[in-house]
Amino acid sequence: MSQKTRLYDAFGEMIYVLAMADGVIQSEEKEALTRILENHPYGKDVVWSFNYEAGKKPNLEEVYQRVLNICHENGPDPEYQFLLELMEEVAKASEGIDPSEQKVINRFTQELTQRFKEDIARINQN
């Protein structure tokens, strides 16, 4: 699996975590995900990964940590802006962004940014 494919698989997993933050995946969220990604070059990978996780019903915190690790290992990437926009659009799809969904978005943004800042600090110490 290429690094890009792995990254987009992680995006699907993060969207799953987001959609489950309020306890249930709404049909509007699934429809928004499919609509937004239908012409994206890796859209099928994201949707497949989302559906795979939805079928497994894994522990959300474990999936979240796995995605955070994959993104950190990948390093800074302009595609994270796309992921954040996708997260917001999917969360808005069903009666607006739920507080639990906003918490996932904020936490992911803060934790990934913090990891990169720590990497920079380590580099600057050497």
Buried (B, 14 or more C-beta within 10 A) or exposed (E): EEEBEBBBBBBBBBBBBBBBBBEEBBEEBBEBBBEBBEEBEBBEBBBEBBBBBBEEEBEBEEBBEBBBEBBBEBEEEEBBEBBBEBBBBBBBBBEEBBEEBBEBBEBBBEBBEEBBEEEEEEEEEE
